[in-house]
């Protein structure tokens, strides 16, 4: 992953927690938000592993601390998983994501969420999660299914089939009950990549 992409993703993550960018916002999120710390270590570990110059030594140091963090919070999100920027873990506890899962940008994973693999049947495989998807506490999503953009999955829901765009899914098994989507659950999204660039933005709403 290029350095610019790493910085962009971390800035998107930061904005989800604080609605601001800059050093002071980073320090505050780092101190008070376990989910943010976890995500930063995940991205840095994956970044150092992907480059030959840092694959030995630096990578192993970050991998050690990331492994300890995973044990501390009971969160298993492999650094090799394909996860877009703007990940928000409001309560970083007991979250499991299979390494083959794909997760879009600006998604919420609540406590107790499992994104897992189905080993048999016509939907054998792992889920693909779109952008701006909210997944509630205790929800389980598994199998080779697609959860489209702007969807919301309710607490303790079990999802084994495709979820259409802007759907609200609840129950066991999950069923669509409305098309209100994740509106109101996905907040503080960094407006655009141009404004999230490493250089300072002219937009006061996202300035440090």
C-alpha positions in Angstrom: 0.0 0.0 0.0 1.5 3.4 -0.9 2.2 5.8 1.9 -0.4 8.3 0.6 -3.2 5.6 0.8 -2.2 4.7 4.3 -2.4 8.3 5.5 -5.7 8.8 3.7 -7.3 5.7 5.4 -6.1 6.7 8.8 -7.4 10.2 8.4 -10.8 8.8 7.3 -10.7 6.6 10.4 -9.9 9.6 12.6 -12.7 11.7 11.2 -15.2 9.1 12.0 -14.3 9.3 15.7 -13.8 13.0 16.1 -15.3 14.9 13.1 -11.9 16.7 12.9 -8.4 16.2 11.6 -5.0 17.2 13.0 -2.6 16.3 15.7 -4.8 17.3 18.7 -7.7 15.3 17.3 -5.4 12.3 16.7 -4.1 12.4 20.3 -7.6 12.7 21.7 -8.9 9.7 19.7 -5.8 7.7 20.5 -6.3 8.3 24.2 -10.0 7.7 24.5 -11.0 5.4 21.6 -9.8 1.8 21.8 -11.3 1.1 18.4 -9.2 3.9 16.8 -6.0 2.6 18.3 -6.8 -0.9 17.1 -7.5 0.3 13.6 -4.3 2.3 13.4 -2.2 -0.6 14.5 -4.0 -2.9 12.1 -3.3 -0.5 9.1 0.4 0.1 10.1 1.1 -3.6 10.6 -0.4 -4.4 7.1 1.5 -1.5 5.6 4.9 -2.5 7.0 4.3 -6.2 6.0 3.6 -5.1 2.4 7.0 -3.5 1.9 10.2 -5.4 1.6 12.2 -2.8 3.4 10.1 -3.1 6.6 8.9 -6.7 6.4 11.6 -7.7 8.9 12.1 -5.9 12.1 9.7 -3.1 12.0 6.8 -5.3 10.8 7.5 -7.9 13.6 7.5 -5.2 16.2 4.1 -3.8 15.1 2.7 -7.4 14.6 3.7 -8.2 18.2 1.9 -5.2 19.7 -1.1 -5.7 17.4 -1.4 -9.3 18.4 -1.4 -8.3 22.1 -4.1 -5.7 21.4 -6.2 -8.3 19.7 -6.0 -10.5 22.7 -6.7 -7.7 25.1 -9.9 -6.6 23.4 -10.9 -10.0 21.9 -10.9 -8.4 18.4 -9.7 -10.5 15.5 -9.4 -8.4 12.4 -6.5 -9.7 10.3 -4.3 -6.9 9.0 -4.4 -8.5 5.6 -8.2 -8.1 5.3 -9.4 -5.8 2.6 -10.9 -3.0 4.7 -11.7 0.5 3.4 -11.0 3.8 5.2 -13.4 5.2 7.8 -13.8 2.1 9.9 -15.6 2.8 13.1 -15.5 0.4 16.1 -17.6 2.1 18.8 -16.9 -0.6 21.3 -13.9 -2.7 20.3 -14.9 -6.0 22.0 -15.4 -9.5 20.6 -15.3 -8.7 16.9 -14.3 -11.4 14.5 -13.6 -10.7 10.8 -12.4 -13.5 8.4 -9.2 -12.5 6.6 -10.9 -13.1 3.2 -13.8 -10.6 3.9 -14.0 -7.4 2.0 -15.3 -4.3 3.8 -16.1 -1.0 2.1 -15.5 2.5 3.3 -17.1 4.2 6.3 -18.6 1.1 8.0 -19.6 0.5 11.6 -18.8 -2.8 13.3 -20.4 -3.0 16.8 -19.4 -5.2 19.6 -19.9 -9.0 19.2 -20.0 -8.8 15.3 -18.9 -11.8 13.3 -18.1 -11.7 9.6 -17.3 -15.3 8.9 -16.9 -18.0 6.3 -19.4 -20.7 5.2 -17.5 -23.9 4.4 -20.2 -25.7 2.3 -23.3 -25.2 0.3 -24.0 -22.8 -2.6 -22.9 -19.8 -0.6 -19.6 -21.2 0.6 -17.1 -18.3 1.1 -17.0 -15.0 2.9 -19.1 -11.8 2.7 -18.5 -8.7 0.8 -19.7 -5.6 2.7 -20.4 -2.3 0.8 -19.8 1.3 1.8 -21.6 3.0 4.7 -22.9 -0.2 6.2 -24.0 -0.4 9.8 -23.7 -3.8 11.6 -25.3 -3.9 15.0 -24.2 -5.6 18.2 -24.0 -9.4 18.1 -24.9 -9.6 14.4 -23.5 -12.5 12.3 -22.9 -12.3 8.6 -21.4 -15.3 6.9 -21.1 -17.0 3.5 -20.4 -15.7 0.0 -23.0 -12.9 0.1 -23.1 -9.2 -0.7 -24.3 -6.5 1.7 -24.9 -3.5 -0.6 -24.1 0.1 0.2 -26.0 2.1 2.9 -27.5 -1.0 4.5 -28.2 -1.6 8.2 -28.1 -4.9 10.0 -29.9 -5.1 13.4 -28.6 -6.4 16.7 -28.2 -10.2 17.0 -29.3 -10.6 13.3 -28.1 -13.6 11.3 -27.5 -12.8 7.7 -27.0 -15.6 5.2 -28.4 -14.0 2.0 -27.6 -11.0 -0.1 -28.8 -7.6 1.3 -30.0 -5.0 -1.2 -28.9 -1.4 -1.1 -30.3 0.8 1.7 -32.1 -2.1 3.4 -32.7 -2.6 7.1 -32.3 -6.3 8.0 -33.4 -7.8 11.4 -34.2 -11.2 12.9 -33.0 -14.8 12.6 -32.7 -15.4 9.7 -32.4 -11.8 8.6 -35.3 -10.3 6.8 -35.6 -6.9 5.1 -38.1 -4.7 7.0 -37.6 -1.3 5.5 -35.5 0.7 3.0 -34.4 3.4 5.5 -30.8 2.0 5.4 -28.0 3.2 7.6 -29.1 6.9 7.6 -28.4 8.3 11.1 -26.0 5.5 12.1 -23.1 6.4 9.8 -21.9 9.8 10.8 -18.9 12.1 10.4 -17.7 10.9 6.9 -14.7 12.7 5.4 -16.2 14.5 2.4 -13.7 13.6 -0.3 -10.2 12.4 -0.9 -9.0 15.8 -2.0 -10.0 17.3 1.4 -8.5 14.3 3.2 -5.1 14.7 1.5 -2.0 15.0 3.7 -1.8 18.7 2.9 -4.1 20.9 4.9 -7.6 21.5 3.6 -9.2 24.9 3.1 -12.6 23.6 4.3 -12.9 24.8 8.0 -15.3 22.0 8.8 -12.4 19.5 8.6 -9.4 21.6 9.4 -7.2 20.5 12.2 
